[in-house]
């Protein structure tokens, strides 16, 4: 079966994002597409960048470090979207513009300290990953612990808390993810009101369910397979 190019896939994704936004009475300009480039080579990232994509997400610090030589000079924003071990916080704080998977305060403190010691003046953006469905195999902050964590993180001088992230249980029927996306939006709205803080970002939705996430208020969607294909089925420039 013939494969399509990353550029073609990006165009299709942009069309789907626009259609989902229209259904929700929103503008597609409110939604950022993050290309999940884990397991894909630097040349694939370059092709997506040349096609117009500016945000990329990686799962592991070590894998991202191995791609640095191939992405030099790209004016993109780099997101860490996978679980971050605290002993890698200092490295992550130097490599990424945003850590989208903060799940406890000790990790946030390490990021804050690392950012301060790095000499970089601007704050690093962070999102709190919420354990939205309480699956044992997934990480994230428990819903009942979320308010206290938000209050602590907003006080850290080198972190900019921008919002929340979640990964709902996978289901063939994407509608099954809708209650989880709606719940994250409600949690964000409640926190913003209760704590009088601005949390504009809702990072939710992946290749199989991002349209439902947009309908429920997502401002960032994380798409890998629908953009880059499954590893081994697509080559950059093909």
C-alpha positions in Angstrom: 0.0 0.0 0.0 1.4 3.4 -1.0 2.3 5.7 1.9 1.6 9.4 2.0 3.9 12.2 2.9 4.1 14.0 6.2 3.1 17.2 4.3 -0.1 15.5 3.0 -0.9 14.2 6.4 -0.4 17.6 8.0 -2.8 19.1 5.5 -5.5 16.5 6.3 -5.0 17.0 10.0 -5.4 20.8 9.7 -8.7 20.2 7.8 -10.0 17.8 10.5 -9.0 20.3 13.2 -10.8 23.1 11.4 -13.9 20.9 11.0 -14.0 19.9 14.7 -13.5 23.5 15.7 -16.4 24.6 13.6 -18.7 22.0 15.1 -17.8 23.4 18.5 -18.3 27.0 17.5 -14.6 27.6 17.9 -11.8 29.0 15.7 -9.1 26.6 14.5 -6.6 29.3 15.5 -7.3 28.4 19.1 -5.8 24.9 18.7 -2.2 24.0 18.6 -1.1 20.8 16.9 1.8 19.1 18.6 3.5 16.5 16.3 4.5 13.5 18.5 7.9 12.6 17.0 8.9 9.8 19.4 10.5 6.9 17.6 10.7 9.0 14.4 14.0 10.3 13.0 15.2 13.9 12.9 14.6 14.0 9.1 10.8 13.4 9.8 10.8 16.3 12.2 12.5 18.5 9.5 9.9 17.5 6.9 7.0 18.4 9.2 8.7 21.7 10.1 9.2 22.5 6.4 5.5 21.8 5.9 4.7 24.4 8.5 4.5 22.6 11.9 6.1 24.4 14.8 5.4 22.3 17.9 6.8 18.8 18.5 6.5 16.4 21.4 8.9 13.8 22.7 8.4 11.1 25.3 11.9 10.5 26.6 14.8 12.8 27.4 17.5 10.4 26.2 15.8 9.8 22.8 15.5 13.6 22.3 19.1 14.1 23.1 20.1 11.7 20.4 18.1 13.8 17.8 19.8 17.1 18.6 22.3 17.0 15.8 19.6 16.5 13.2 17.3 19.4 14.3 19.8 22.2 14.8 18.6 25.5 13.6 14.8 24.8 13.6 12.8 27.5 15.2 10.3 25.1 16.8 8.9 24.6 20.2 9.9 21.4 21.9 7.5 19.7 24.4 8.2 16.8 26.7 5.0 14.9 26.9 6.1 11.6 28.5 6.6 10.9 32.1 9.7 12.6 33.5 11.8 10.9 36.1 13.0 13.4 38.7 16.7 12.5 38.1 16.4 13.7 34.5 14.7 17.0 35.4 17.8 19.1 35.0 18.5 17.8 31.5 14.8 18.3 30.5 14.8 21.9 31.7 17.6 22.7 29.3 16.3 20.8 26.3 12.6 21.6 26.2 10.5 24.7 26.0 7.6 23.0 27.8 7.3 20.1 30.3 3.7 18.9 29.7 3.7 16.0 32.2 4.4 17.4 35.7 2.7 15.1 38.2 4.1 16.0 41.6 5.7 18.9 43.5 9.2 17.4 44.0 9.5 17.2 40.2 8.3 20.8 39.8 10.8 21.9 42.4 13.6 20.2 40.6 12.6 21.8 37.3 12.4 25.2 39.0 15.9 24.8 40.5 17.4 23.5 37.3 16.0 26.4 35.4 17.3 28.9 37.9 20.8 27.3 37.8 20.9 27.2 34.0 21.0 31.0 33.9 18.0 31.2 31.4 16.0 34.2 32.3 12.6 33.2 31.0 10.4 30.8 32.9 9.8 27.3 31.5 6.2 26.4 30.7 4.7 23.4 32.5 1.4 21.5 32.4 0.1 19.3 35.2 -0.8 15.8 34.0 -4.0 14.7 35.7 -4.7 11.0 36.5 -8.1 11.4 34.9 -9.3 7.8 34.9 -7.1 6.4 37.7 -5.6 3.7 35.5 -2.7 1.9 37.4 -0.4 1.9 34.3 -0.6 5.7 33.9 1.0 8.5 35.8 -0.5 11.8 36.8 -1.7 13.8 39.8 -4.8 12.5 41.6 -7.8 14.8 41.1 -8.2 15.3 44.8 -4.6 16.5 45.1 -4.8 18.9 42.1 -5.8 22.2 43.9 -2.9 21.9 46.4 -0.4 21.2 43.6 -1.6 24.1 41.5 -1.2 26.5 44.5 2.4 25.2 45.1 3.5 25.3 41.5 2.2 28.9 40.8 4.5 30.1 43.6 7.7 28.7 41.9 9.5 31.6 40.2 11.0 29.8 37.2 7.9 27.9 36.2 4.9 29.1 34.2 1.9 26.9 35.0 -0.2 27.1 31.8 -2.8 24.4 32.3 -3.7 20.7 32.4 -3.0 17.6 30.4 -4.6 14.1 30.4 -4.4 10.8 28.6 -7.8 9.0 28.9 -8.1 5.2 28.5 -7.8 4.0 24.9 -11.1 2.9 23.4 -11.9 1.9 19.8 -15.0 4.1 20.1 -13.6 7.6 20.5 -16.8 8.9 22.1 -15.8 6.9 25.2 -13.1 9.5 25.8 -15.5 12.4 25.8 -16.4 12.3 29.5 -12.7 12.4 30.4 -12.0 15.4 28.2 -15.1 17.2 29.6 -14.0 16.3 33.1 -10.5 17.9 32.5 -12.1 21.1 31.2 -14.4 21.3 34.2 -11.5 20.7 36.6 -9.5 23.5 34.9 -12.5 25.9 35.0 -13.1 25.2 38.7 -9.4 25.7 39.6 -9.2 28.9 37.7 -12.2 30.3 39.5 -11.3 28.9 43.0 -7.7 30.0 42.9 -8.1 33.1 40.7 -5.4 31.9 38.3 -5.3 31.8 34.5 -4.9 28.2 33.1 -5.5 28.7 29.3 -4.1 25.3 28.1 -6.0 22.0 27.9 -3.7 19.4 26.3 -5.8 16.4 25.4 -6.6 14.2 22.4 -4.4 12.1 20.3 -4.5 10.6 16.8 -7.7 8.5 17.4 -9.7 11.0 19.5 -8.4 14.5 19.0 -11.6 15.7 17.2 -13.7 14.8 20.3 -11.1 16.6 22.5 -11.4 19.7 20.4 -15.2 19.6 20.7 -14.7 19.5 24.5 -12.3 22.4 24.6 -8.8 21.2 23.9 -6.4 23.9 23.1 -3.5 21.5 22.2 -3.7 18.1 20.6 -0.9 15.6 20.5 -0.8 13.7 17.2 1.8 11.1 16.2 0.6 8.2 14.0 -1.8 10.4 12.0 1.0 12.7 11.1 4.2 10.6 10.9 2.6 7.2 10.3 3.6 4.1 12.3 7.4 3.7 12.5 8.7 2.0 9.4 5.7 2.7 7.1 6.7 6.3 6.2 9.9 8.0 5.1 10.5 11.7 5.1 10.0 13.2 1.7 8.1 10.2 0.4 
